[in-house]
Amino acid sequence: MINKNSTTEFIQAEGSKPSRAVWQYSPLDQVCLRMVLRGTWLFAGQLDVDDLKKGLKKLLTYYPHLTEG
């Protein structure tokens, strides 16, 4: 069952400012690019929302170009 929540919560990187530099993929990013899942993700169990938020914060800290929109 999908829980439709009317509030939107924004996740931001911890202690970093958006970079204005042009992002370039590292050699590791280029090698792993084909491993990126595109589309819908299905999970067999309940997700831990707090763990997901922590992971997204960490991801945005390492990849600041994802915060720019």
C-alpha angles and dihedrals in degrees: 000000000000116000107213107207118195094208125081120213120198119214115209134188115262114255100339134116123220111268120232092198120109110260118231125189115248118230088258091052090051094050092048096043092098089055093064113113113229119194134017124357119212122199127197094212144028114293121231100236095197092053090049091052092049090051093050091050090052092047091052090050091056095039106038093169088073090066093061117088 
